[in-house]
């Protein structure tokens, strides 16, 4: 009587469901039943369902279609099909589509219990494998955050301190600084590592869909909602949820998120039942949230909730000492991935990396190394070619565009562009010349003529 796994029986034959339920209950299984495929889908989001036993011939969806929906919505759940003598061929097709096994009618109690035990054992082993993979990820932990400068050592220490707790964390930093890697480390080093880490970008999903993605919906909640569907909060129960670009969330949805953080309960769209979950919330953004609060775009009370602890990631331009370290790491990784014998970066090429402003931060460096390894003809990378769009972004980052009125002479326009680029490069004229693609002598001429 030790096994308390919940089994969902799906058959329009009430007598069969009662008989099978009695046999399974005698072995300690918890059994719920549904008389149709659609009813089964409605019950599927219930917590604890580990196994579905479904008849191939149902009055609405049919067993094959139900199997497909279960595999789509809850791929971790095993499915066993029930079949009569005339539909064995369909049962074999169901196994090809992902069913664990099939049982022929009339049901034999011993065969039923044996098949159920084996299906749940397979599920248990799969879960153990996932847990082992999580433990392997734990060995990396913050080591995935490459860097040894003082500020990165402080970030790693902070991640180690707060990972085992359940506090909400706000991860801030420019695009490409590694906010998602911090979220991975916080989850992998926590007690929730065996449960899911789910991620959703508040900027990538239309506002009208974001609420249903987060909280799920009931059948009929809106046009096209033909079945109930759990949201990210339900699917992450026991684990961690990362809300990327949280500052892009609408004020209306912010209010609903605040209520969830306050009491851990919510309702699906179109639902009346309150659902309670245990989810650790991580949020990430590159935006200035205090400024968004002043502008009325972000709720101050929500900011206090998500900002229990803040992890601030520095831009790569402030981590000069880490550029060589990261370049070496990416070089080894991409050389191995591509099967190329590229081993070193020549000093002049390394000088290029150190002089570059890296507006795209670590992500841009990663792509630059990947491109260089792909193009390398020998064991050493001798130079880097940066995309012109990157240079333009370096000049006009954070909205600092150069305004040149119509009627400005070419010479005057050139001077303005050169001066703005030098300012953007903090006075480094060689770096500015490389960004603009002009000889240093030309840069010095424009610099002296600008009166600076």
C-alpha positions in Angstrom: 0.0 0.0 0.0 3.0 2.3 -0.3 2.5 3.5 -3.8 0.4 6.7 -3.9 0.8 7.5 -7.6 -2.4 8.9 -9.1 -3.8 7.2 -12.2 -6.3 8.7 -14.6 -8.7 6.0 -16.1 -10.4 7.1 -19.3 -13.2 4.8 -20.6 -16.9 5.3 -21.3 -17.6 1.9 -19.7 -18.5 2.7 -16.1 -18.3 -0.9 -15.0 -14.8 -1.3 -16.4 -13.6 1.9 -14.7 -15.1 0.8 -11.3 -13.5 -2.7 -11.6 -10.1 -1.5 -12.7 -10.2 1.3 -10.1 -10.9 -1.2 -7.3 -7.9 -3.4 -8.4 -5.5 -0.5 -8.6 -6.7 1.0 -5.3 -6.0 -2.4 -3.6 -2.3 -1.8 -4.4 -2.4 1.8 -3.0 -2.8 3.7 -6.2 -5.1 6.8 -6.2 -7.5 6.5 -9.1 -9.6 9.2 -10.8 -11.8 8.5 -13.9 -13.1 10.2 -16.9 -15.8 9.1 -19.4 -14.4 10.9 -22.4 -11.3 12.3 -23.9 -12.3 15.9 -23.3 -13.1 15.2 -19.7 -9.7 13.5 -19.4 -8.0 16.6 -20.8 -9.9 18.8 -18.3 -8.6 16.6 -15.4 -5.1 16.3 -16.7 -3.8 19.5 -15.2 -4.7 18.1 -11.7 -1.6 17.8 -9.6 -0.3 14.2 -9.1 -1.5 12.5 -12.2 1.4 10.1 -13.1 -0.2 7.7 -15.5 -3.1 7.7 -18.0 -4.9 4.5 -18.9 -7.2 5.2 -21.9 -9.5 3.2 -24.2 -8.6 3.5 -27.8 -12.3 4.0 -28.7 -13.7 7.0 -26.9 -17.0 8.8 -27.8 -15.3 12.2 -28.7 -11.6 12.6 -29.2 -10.5 8.9 -29.6 -7.6 7.3 -27.8 -5.0 8.2 -30.4 -5.9 11.9 -30.4 -6.0 11.9 -26.6 -2.5 10.3 -26.5 -1.2 13.1 -28.8 -2.7 15.8 -26.5 -1.3 14.2 -23.4 2.2 14.0 -24.9 1.9 17.6 -25.9 0.6 19.0 -22.6 2.3 16.7 -20.1 5.2 14.7 -21.8 6.4 13.3 -18.5 3.1 11.3 -18.0 3.1 7.7 -19.3 0.1 6.5 -21.3 -1.2 2.9 -21.5 -3.9 2.1 -24.1 -6.9 -0.3 -23.6 -7.9 -2.2 -26.7 -10.3 -4.9 -27.9 -9.2 -7.8 -30.1 -10.1 -6.0 -33.3 -7.9 -2.9 -32.7 -4.5 -4.3 -31.8 -3.1 -2.6 -35.0 -4.2 0.8 -33.6 -2.6 0.0 -30.3 0.7 -0.7 -32.0 0.4 2.6 -33.8 -0.3 4.3 -30.4 3.0 2.8 -29.0 4.8 4.3 -32.1 3.3 7.6 -31.1 4.6 7.4 -27.5 2.3 5.1 -25.5 4.1 3.0 -23.0 2.1 -0.2 -23.7 -1.4 -1.6 -24.4 -3.6 -4.0 -22.5 -6.2 -6.1 -24.2 -9.8 -6.4 -23.0 -11.3 -8.1 -21.1 -8.9 -6.8 -18.4 -6.8 -9.3 -16.5 -6.0 -7.9 -13.0 -2.5 -9.3 -12.9 -1.6 -8.0 -16.4 -3.1 -4.6 -15.4 -1.0 -4.3 -12.2 2.1 -5.6 -13.9 1.9 -3.0 -16.8 1.1 -0.2 -14.4 4.1 -1.0 -12.2 6.4 -1.1 -15.2 5.2 2.1 -16.6 5.6 3.9 -13.3 9.0 2.4 -12.9 10.0 3.8 -16.2 8.7 7.2 -15.2 10.7 7.0 -11.9 13.9 6.1 -13.7 13.4 9.0 -16.1 12.9 11.4 -13.2 16.1 10.1 -11.5 18.0 10.7 -14.8 16.7 14.2 -14.8 17.8 14.7 -11.2 21.3 13.3 -12.1 21.6 15.8 -14.9 20.6 18.6 -12.6 23.3 17.5 -10.2 25.9 17.6 -13.0 24.7 21.1 -13.7 25.2 21.9 -10.1 28.9 21.0 -10.3 29.2 24.0 -12.7 27.0 26.3 -10.7 28.5 29.8 -10.9 31.5 28.5 -12.8 29.3 29.1 -15.9 29.8 32.8 -15.0 33.2 33.3 -16.5 35.3 36.1 -15.0 37.7 36.7 -12.2 37.6 40.5 -11.9 36.6 41.8 -8.4 33.1 42.7 -9.5 32.4 39.2 -10.9 33.9 37.5 -7.9 31.4 39.5 -5.8 28.5 38.4 -8.1 29.5 34.8 -7.8 29.7 35.0 -4.0 26.3 36.6 -3.9 24.8 33.9 -6.1 26.2 31.2 -3.8 24.8 32.9 -0.8 21.2 33.4 -2.1 20.8 30.3 -4.3 19.8 28.0 -1.4 17.1 30.4 -0.2 13.7 31.1 -1.7 14.0 34.9 -2.0 12.9 36.6 -5.1 15.8 37.9 -7.1 16.0 40.8 -9.6 18.9 40.3 -12.1 19.9 43.6 -13.8 22.4 44.4 -16.5 22.7 45.4 -20.1 21.6 43.0 -22.9 24.2 40.2 -23.3 25.8 40.4 -19.9 24.7 37.0 -18.8 21.4 37.5 -16.8 20.0 34.1 -18.0 23.2 32.4 -16.9 22.8 33.8 -13.4 19.2 32.5 -13.3 20.5 29.0 -14.3 23.1 29.1 -11.5 20.5 30.3 -8.9 18.2 27.4 -9.9 20.9 24.7 -10.2 22.4 25.5 -6.8 19.0 25.6 -5.0 16.9 22.8 -3.4 14.5 23.2 -6.3 17.1 22.0 -8.9 15.2 18.7 -9.5 12.1 20.6 -10.5 11.6 22.7 -13.6 13.3 26.0 -14.4 10.9 27.7 -16.8 11.7 30.9 -18.7 9.4 33.4 -20.4 10.2 36.7 -22.1 7.7 39.4 -21.3 8.9 41.3 -24.3 8.7 38.5 -26.8 5.0 37.5 -26.2 2.1 39.8 -27.2 0.4 41.4 -24.2 -2.9 39.7 -25.0 -1.3 36.2 -24.8 1.2 36.8 -21.9 -1.5 36.4 -19.2 -2.6 33.0 -20.5 1.0 31.9 -20.9 1.7 32.7 -17.2 -1.6 31.6 -15.6 -3.1 29.1 -18.1 -6.8 29.0 -19.1 -9.9 26.8 -18.9 -11.7 25.4 -21.9 -13.9 28.1 -23.4 -12.1 31.0 -21.7 -11.7 32.6 -25.2 -12.2 31.7 -28.8 -9.9 28.8 -29.7 -9.5 27.6 -26.1 -10.8 24.1 -26.9 -9.1 22.4 -23.9 -7.8 23.6 -20.6 -4.1 24.4 -20.4 -1.9 25.0 -17.5 0.3 28.1 -17.4 4.0 28.6 -16.6 3.2 29.1 -12.9 1.5 25.7 -12.6 4.2 23.9 -14.7 6.9 25.4 -12.6 5.3 24.3 -9.3 8.1 23.3 -6.9 10.7 24.9 -9.2 11.7 28.2 -10.5 10.2 30.7 -13.0 12.3 33.4 -14.8 10.4 36.4 -16.1 12.8 38.0 -18.5 12.4 41.7 -19.4 9.9 42.1 -16.6 9.8 45.9 -17.2 7.9 45.2 -20.4 4.9 43.8 -18.6 1.7 45.8 -18.7 0.5 47.5 -15.4 -2.7 45.4 -15.5 -0.7 42.2 -15.6 1.7 43.5 -13.0 -1.3 43.8 -10.6 -2.2 40.2 -11.1 1.4 39.1 -10.7 1.6 41.0 -7.4 -1.4 39.1 -6.0 0.3 35.8 -6.9 3.5 36.9 -5.1 1.5 37.9 -2.0 -0.4 34.7 -1.4 0.9 32.1 -3.9 -2.6 31.6 -5.4 -4.3 32.5 -8.7 -7.0 31.5 -11.1 -6.7 30.4 -14.7 -8.4 32.6 -17.3 -12.0 31.7 -17.4 -11.7 29.6 -14.1 -13.2 30.0 -10.7 -11.0 27.6 -8.8 -8.0 29.0 -6.9 -4.7 27.2 -7.7 -1.9 27.3 -5.1 1.7 26.9 -6.2 5.2 27.1 -4.7 7.4 28.8 -7.3 10.6 30.8 -6.8 10.5 33.9 -8.9 13.5 35.3 -10.7 13.2 38.5 -12.8 15.6 40.0 -15.3 15.7 43.4 -17.0 18.1 45.8 -18.7 15.7 48.7 -18.0 15.9 51.4 -15.3 12.9 50.3 -13.2 13.1 53.2 -10.7 12.8 55.5 -13.8 9.9 53.4 -15.1 8.2 53.8 -11.6 8.6 57.6 -11.9 7.0 57.5 -15.3 4.1 55.4 -14.0 5.0 52.4 -16.2 5.9 50.1 -13.3 4.3 49.4 -9.9 6.4 50.4 -7.0 4.9 47.7 -4.7 5.7 45.0 -7.3 9.3 46.3 -7.5 9.7 45.8 -3.8 8.3 42.2 -4.1 10.6 41.1 -7.0 13.7 43.0 -5.7 14.3 41.2 -2.4 17.9 40.7 -3.6 19.4 42.4 -6.6 22.2 41.0 -8.7 23.8 43.6 -10.9 25.9 42.4 -13.8 28.5 44.8 -15.1 28.9 45.5 -18.9 31.9 43.9 -20.5 33.6 47.2 -21.2 34.0 47.5 -17.4 35.6 44.0 -17.2 38.7 44.4 -19.3 40.6 41.9 -17.3 38.1 39.2 -18.1 38.1 39.6 -21.9 41.2 37.4 -22.4 39.8 34.8 -20.0 36.4 34.6 -21.8 38.0 34.7 -25.2 40.1 31.6 -24.4 37.1 29.8 -23.0 35.0 30.5 -26.1 37.9 29.6 -28.4 38.3 26.1 -26.8 34.5 25.5 -26.9 34.0 26.5 -30.5 37.1 24.8 -31.7 35.9 21.5 -30.1 32.3 22.0 -31.5 33.6 22.6 -35.0 36.4 20.0 -34.9 39.0 22.6 -35.8 42.6 22.7 -34.4 42.5 26.4 -33.5 44.5 26.9 -30.3 45.5 30.5 -29.7 44.8 34.2 -30.4 47.7 36.2 -31.7 48.7 39.3 -29.7 47.5 41.8 -32.3 44.1 40.1 -32.5 43.9 40.0 -28.7 44.6 43.7 -28.8 41.6 44.2 -31.1 39.4 42.4 -28.5 40.7 44.6 -25.7 40.2 47.8 -27.7 36.6 47.0 -28.8 33.8 48.7 -26.8 31.6 45.6 -26.8 28.1 47.2 -26.9 26.7 43.6 -27.2 28.7 42.5 -24.1 29.5 38.8 -23.5 27.1 37.7 -26.2 28.8 39.8 -28.8 32.2 38.5 -27.7 31.0 34.9 -27.9 29.7 35.5 -31.5 33.0 37.2 -32.5 35.0 34.2 -31.3 32.6 31.8 -33.0 33.0 33.6 -36.3 36.8 33.9 -36.0 37.1 30.1 -35.3 34.8 29.3 -38.3 37.0 31.5 -40.6 40.4 30.5 -39.2 42.7 28.7 -41.6 45.3 27.7 -39.1 46.0 27.1 -35.4 46.0 30.8 -34.5 43.4 33.6 -34.9 45.3 36.5 -36.4 42.6 39.2 -36.6 39.0 39.8 -35.9 36.4 41.3 -38.3 33.6 43.1 -36.5 30.3 43.7 -38.3 29.7 47.3 -39.3 26.3 47.2 -37.5 28.2 46.6 -34.3 30.4 49.7 -34.9 27.3 51.8 -35.5 25.7 50.4 -32.3 28.8 51.4 -30.4 28.5 55.0 -31.6 24.8 55.3 -31.0 24.2 53.1 -28.0 21.6 54.0 -25.4 20.0 56.4 -27.9 23.1 58.7 -28.1 22.6 59.4 -31.8 24.5 62.1 -33.7 22.2 64.8 -35.0 23.3 66.4 -38.3 20.8 69.0 -39.7 20.1 69.2 -43.4 22.4 71.7 -45.0 25.5 70.8 -42.9 28.6 70.5 -45.0 30.2 67.1 -45.5 33.4 68.4 -43.7 31.4 69.6 -40.7 29.2 66.5 -40.6 32.4 64.4 -40.5 33.8 66.4 -37.7 30.7 66.0 -35.6 30.7 62.2 -36.2 34.4 61.9 -35.3 33.9 64.0 -32.1 30.9 62.0 -31.0 32.7 58.7 -31.6 35.8 59.9 -29.6 33.4 60.9 -26.7 31.7 57.5 -27.0 35.1 55.8 -26.7 36.1 57.8 -23.6 38.8 59.7 -25.5 40.4 56.6 -27.0 41.2 58.0 -30.5 42.7 54.7 -31.8 39.6 52.8 -30.9 37.4 55.6 -32.4 39.4 55.4 -35.7 38.9 51.6 -35.9 35.1 52.0 -35.3 34.9 54.6 -38.0 37.1 52.6 -40.4 39.5 55.5 -41.0 43.4 55.7 -40.6 44.5 57.1 -37.2 46.2 60.0 -39.0 42.8 61.1 -40.4 41.4 60.8 -36.9 44.1 63.0 -35.4 43.5 65.6 -38.1 39.8 65.8 -37.4 40.5 65.7 -33.7 42.8 68.7 -33.9 40.5 70.6 -36.2 37.6 70.1 -33.8 39.3 72.5 -31.4 39.6 69.9 -28.6 
